Amino acid sequence: MKVSRRTAVLTAWGVVIAMVLLHAVSPVGPLGDTTYLVGVWTGAVLAWYGASLTSGDNRFLPGLVACGLTLGALGDLIWFAYSWTGNQPDVSLADIPYLMNFLSLGAAVVIVTTLRQGRTTYLDPDALIDGLSVIIVSLLFFWTFSIRDIVADESVSALTRAVWAAYPILDAVLLALVLRAMSIRSARDAVGIPFAAGVGCWLVSDIGYLVLDVSGNVSMVLDLGWMLGGILIATSTLRPQAAPWEEAEECAEDASSHPMRTFVIGIVPLLVPPMLLLTNAVLSRDPRAVAVLLGMLGLVGLTFARTARMLRSEARARSELATQKAYFEALVEISPAAVVTMDLERQVTGWNPAATRLFGYEPREALRRSIDEMVPAPRTRAEDVASTGTAVTTAGRVDEITQRVRKDGTLVDVEVVVVPLVVGGEQVGSYAVYHDITELQDARSAADRANDAKSAFLAAMSHEIRTPMNAIIGMSGLLGDTPLDEEQHEYVDIIGSSGDALLTIINDILDFSKIEAGQMSLESKTFSLRSCIEASLDVIGPLAARKGISLAYEMTGEVPEAVVGDPLRLRQILLNLLSNAVKFTDVGHVRVHVTAASGQTEQTKCLVVTVTDTGIGLTTEQTARLFRSFSQADASTARKYGGTGLGLAISKQLALLMDGDLTVSSPGLDGSGSTFTLTVESAVPAGRGTPTGMTAGADRLVGRMVLVVDPDEMYRAILERCLAAWEVQTISVATPVAAERVLRERTVDLVVAAWSPGDTAAEDEWGHLAATLHAGPPLVLTSSSPKREVLTRLGAVGAAPGFAPGWFAKPMKPKSLLVALLDALGEQVPADLADGGPTLADGPELPSRSLCVLLADDNAFNQKLAVALLERMGHSVVVVPDGRRAVAAVATGGFDVVLMDIQMPEMDGYEATRRIIEAHGENSPPIIALTANAMEEDREASLAAGMSDFLTKPLRPEELAAALAAVSDPAPSGPVGHQVVDGEDVGEDVGGGDAAVPVGAASHTEFRHYVSTMAGGADEHLERELVSDFLAEQGVLVGALESGWRDNDLEALRRAAHTLKSQAAVFGASHLRSLCQALETAAASPGSQDLRALVDQAVTESARVAETVAAF
């Protein structure tokens, strides 16, 4: 049965009072002894009961009190044992527990008066000094009035006197400590008034026992004092206990609230010695001693006054600090955010109401507990806790969004900010603020869902728009090929360019939608970094040339030959950066610099690509919003330059997906331009790291002296660095006049000169230099203008007839430069650098009669070639762009033969052939298949559809002539076109060359020979048209390859590869032709090959071919 605290106290007091009354009636004898012992032991039992009601640190103080009372009761029992035997010695074994009783109770009071609790438990020096002062004063007082007489009594032994004197001394010390405790709020609350009253009762009884005649009523009164003292002290253990020591802040607050009490405790004890001396002096009637003591008292009084003022000042300062402390504590208490303070071990030392609302723990549950154990992170985020604790102790502010577990086990989304608490340069803990962001996260999720819906809508709409937009672009192209006047041509061109621009925007929206929806995946394949960058420059080069801007690039440092990544997406980023740089630059240059960051391993490189321009520049505010979607530098930018503002946002996200970043820096709108820096983390395939040794063929240039002539200082520097890497000596000048001066003074092996035909001011100087070099060292020209234009203009300003300098196009590519230098010096060009290709066969004999030919082909390039060849043979030609129109044209009659392309929009060649035969039967004109495919199954499919013969593109004059002769012969002997054996093409490849021989990008010589064969002689006009058509269509076809792969439109990809394949063959670009053949096959059989890899290779190779063809 559990006894309440109140019942226990009342019972104990009832017992003691009963014992006191009985003892008063019979103070001596067995009854008196029994009542006395029951009374003191009741106090001991009550004290132990009080100690059992407390827990933890709070049990320590009542335990000491209970121990002391038990020792005192034990001493009484031993003393009565002596008494019952008739022996009452002055000193006995009972004195041992008696004296230990004082030590136990004194220890309890010392704890509550001198120990303080801050970050650690420590001894308060001020409290200790105050306690010692009170003890000394008490000893002096009691020595003067009682103890001195006891010690001076020589009628007993020294041991007896020491033991007798110990009781009043210990009583005095205990009383002094109790009085000191009464001056401290927390100590007073801990021991209570009953404790002090009990100690007082004991002191009176002890002194009375020593100085009075202990007999009769005196003995009874002394016994009552000891009995009541014990029960009073025991009652103090039943008070609600706080911690047995005082918080340091409470002590400071208590002192500041009662400065005069502190003053009295600290100063008044000084008055006791002189007052005692003054008392003795007055009693002894010594005037001189009285005067001295009075002077001493005066000085002490002044000291008191000065000290009092100091204490008041300190009290005011403490009061202000307390006010500030209360103010900040109130701020924490009313804060809507959860505020938690922790020590260095991350134990909670502060916990506000918002923390209780957020996590569910009351302050009493949270204090002194580990924050990481109480509100842990989920298992998946356990590392957040460890990292946060480490970061706070090693750095400054930590701010993160995470989750924490509440008391009820639920998760809550929080933003936590943790800062270190530093006092005096030393960290003493940390301060954490938790914001409940559940609603914010819900709102964000809702916004993300809305954004995903928007992205899905944009993607769907973009796909829907692309279909009619492709038709608009295609039809405008076809319309442009019809007879139109100048104004109509202008309208058609506007339609086409506007359609292209809109298609670019649609593609950007598709990419951005994929990125926002998290569906953008990157390829991981090995590719040539240099080729990827150079292909991007090839696309932007003509735009820069039209604006008169220098476009240059170079690689420095340990840049690997090949890397693993997504070349198409990297090229997309580069094209965005380069097109922006050229768009916003009117004067100066755009420079691309590629390097690898230091400190990388051989297996991983951090590529750093910087694109620097001399354009309009950007302000700080503009750079801050530059990478946001649908954002540009300002509104005027969109009006002046156009664009959606998606390009850079997409590029930024792609860079992040590549484990890199895209940043921009600009000094401002001062025309000094901007610098975009792209970083990409890439793996390096084994054996394809940083090139070692010298580029093949460069060893033949070692020690040569080259004169570089270029007005562009940047280009001169890049050329110098490139030549220096090959150990070539250089002399650089800016003008032709300076170059002639060098030629007169020095011997050089080669001259590399950059000249733009637009530089009319220096035309005479360039002409004079060209005339000088006609009989001098070899000349290699470079320019961003077309080669033909440069040579034509150079001849017009003074170059000798037949003067044929070497050539490489700007922007300069190291391999192109090396080939041009070796060729100019008459050195053999290594096979892996040289352009090559097959030669063309001689043209066929003209037919015996003219035919009316219907040509069905959707590609303008192929149309021009076929028409030129057929007209040269003396035939008349009607051209239609698709199978449906071919069927309609045959229905009108009058055609001797039909040349039918297989791959056409709307209706392919197979279906058109079947419909023609169904409609006209035996009266159908012979139909000859035209296709870029050369496989046996393609030939069989053509013949199965009802076609008479099968020819591959590009058309070979002799094969076309033979096929036409065969179908126009009344008794044809069967198909005589291109032969296919066991699925392999065994006919002539473009001009009869061996297809197994490695070839370059394109060959101007073979192209001119081919055109001459087709047209029956040199035809520069046809050449220009074919080159122009190829360059115009190449970008569209490459775009169709990329969009076909991106949109998984394999049919569109296959048609683009088919068309590009036939065009590549015309220029001798057999590698591109092979890639397109592989692409066409892969698109027809998904999964058979790495389609993405083939697209990458075809795009890169197409750019290389376009660069070569552009120089024609």
Buried (B, 14 or more C-beta within 10 A) or exposed (E): EEEEEEEBBEBBBEBBBBBBEBBBEBBBEEEBBBBBBBBBBBBBBBBBBBBEBBEEBBBBBBBBBBBBBBBBBBBBBBBBEBEEEEEEEEBBEBBBBBBBBBBBBBBBBBBBBBBBBEEEBEEBEBBBEBBBBBBBBBBBBBBBEBBEEBBEEEEEEEEBBEBBBBBBBBBBBBBBBBBBBBBBBBBBBBBBBBBBBBBBBBBBBBBBBBBEEEEEEBBBBBBBBBBBBBBBBBBBBBBEBBBBBBBBBBBBBBBBBBBEBBBBBBBBBBBBBBBBBBEEBEEEEEEEBBEBBEEBBEEBEEEBEEBBEEBEEBBEEBBEBBEEEEEEEEEBEEBEBBBBBBBBEBBBBBBBBBBBEBBBBEEEBBEEBEBBEBBBBEEEBEEBBEEBBEBBEEEEEBEBEBBBBEBEEEEBBBBBBBBBBEEEEEEBBBBBBBBBBEEEBEEEEEEEEEBBEEBBEBBEBBEEBBEEBBEBBBBBBBBBBEEEEEEEBEEBEEBBEEBBEBBBBBBBBBBBBBBBBEEBEBBEBBBBBBBBBBBBBBBBBBBBBEBBBBBBBBBEEBBBBBBBBBBBBBBBBBBBBBBBBBBBBEEBBBBBBBBBEEEBEEEEBBBBBBBBBBBBBBEEEBBEEBBEBEBBBBEEBBEEEEBBBBBBBBBBBBBEBBBBEBBBEBBEEEBBBBBBBBBBBBBBBEEBBEEEEEBBBBEBBEEBBBBBBBBBEBBBBBBBEBBEEBEBBBBBBBBBEBBBEBBEEEEBBBBBBBBBBBBEEBBEBBBBBBBBBBEEBBBBBBBBBBBEEBBEBBBEBBBEEEBEBBBBBBBBBBBBBBBBBBBBBEEEBBEEBBBBBBBBBEBBEEBEEEBEBBBBBBBBBBBBBBBBBBBBBEBEBBBBBBBBBBBEBBEEEEBBBBBBBBBBBEBBBBBBBBBBBEEBEEEBBBBBBBBBBBBEEBBEBBBEBBBBBBBBBBBBBBBBBBBBBBBBEEEBEEBBBBBBEEEEBEBBBBBBBEBEEEBBBBBBEBBBBBBBBBBBEEBEEBBEBBBEBBBBBBBBBBBBBBBBBBBEBBEBBBBBBBBBBBBBBBBBBBBBBBBBBBBBBBBBEEEEBBBBBBBBBBBBBBBBBBBBBBBB
